[in-house]
Amino acid sequence: MDSYKLLITGGIPLVGETYVSGGKNTSVAVISATLLCDEPCVLENLPDIEDVHVLIDILTGLGAKVDYQPEAKRMTVDPRNVNTFRVPYRQTQRMRASYYMLGALLGRFGQAEVGYPGGCSIGARPVDQHLKAFRAIGAEVKDRGAKITAKGKMVGGSVVFDRITVGGTINAMLAAARAEGNTTLYNAAREPHVVDLANFLNSMGCRVKGAGTDTIRITGAKKLHGSVYTVIPDQIETGTLMIAAAATRGDVVIRGCIPTHMESLTAKLLEMGVAVSDMDDAIRVRTVRGHRAVNIKTQEYPGFPTDLQQPMSAMLTRASGDSVVIETIFESRFKHLMEMRRMGAQVQILDQTAIIQGVPELYGAPVTATDLRAGAALVIAGLMANGVTEIYEPGYIERGYEHIEEKLRALGADIRREPLEDI
Ligand code: EPZ
């Protein structure tokens, strides 16, 4: 239970300029990949978020030397003294992406024993495809319920994923990076952070080709030299800020982003009647009139991202008309909409489909965040609503959004923390 709640007084259009931090989902992959290196690596543009702090604890626990300067967004990792291949359950439970330790330790030592990952309550989130990939590359893998053990010389191989999986693709790249032979991943994920990881691995001397397509070829490298690498901006934070600007009928310029990563969201916002203009490394979002209802179907990149479904569906609660939202990636990612019913949202949910009937206004109410992006969605609903919204369990939001309250306040939002009185 968090010790504070967020209070938002809504109805204020967001106006001004803001910036995007380094990507959460790329950072957790790139930080894990430093374990593969034979020399220290320097990572730039890292976001100062909970998930990065958890990974620092895990790497330090393995014996790596980590020098982290959050204000400089820089981290130096020296993996040369890593002296164990075990990551305890109490650590892996703190973060979903802790499963990348399997691929990184297998890739470096040919051995890994990692507790089962934690993560958001958005679905079952099995790791069968990760284990399938490790076996194809040369590991003997045992799934023992609370932990996974994997052992074997990484010799390379061919992996055909039964379904597109970002984590499975990344974990296979980590395990294959120093394999004796070549590895080909078919039906691979194409997300921007898969490409970012490939670029980082190549900057250390790996040979990864095809990242960003559905077939990735990896030639194992014997030795990896140190690298200074800047991670890409966060695609999902960019999208969350774009939606917040549009949902509050504001006018915001978001700097330090990559507009081409945002195509699917930009197209949907334009369809709603929002004015979106791309610049080199910035996007301006303005509302010029009311928002039309639109239909959303989440898909793997470059389709509409599942991580933006929750923030977008918050905005759709006040669009004119009925919107249909189909969530194809995770089985239970509509909890935020159930919370928004208390704010006046009209929503019917049937399995993976939500039908949102637009209402003229939302009104402030007490709501509870159940996962990271649900928290972001509730913040957007609070910014839209008339009156005061209290968001309980806001700690989820800190996991993936760096300084988000400060960024929103700088755009005019009335958002603050209030300690929870003893209950
Ligand atoms: C990554 O999760 C992201 N997390 C998620 O972001 C994101 O929603 C997801 O990719 C999809 O883009 C990180 O990068 C740390 P998947 P991941 O493997 O890798 C099923 C956020 O809010 N599946 O692509 O766990 C799985 O259950 C988080 O930042 C299997 O069945 O996602 C899901 O239904 C939330 N077997 C679907 O595939 C497997 O072995 C996609 O999962 C692996 C996955």
Residues whose N, C-alpha, C, O or C-beta is under 5 A from the ligand:
A	BS01	EPZ	N25 A97 A124 R125 P126 V127 D128 Q129 H130 I164 T165 V166 G167 G168 T306 D307 I329 F330 L372 R373
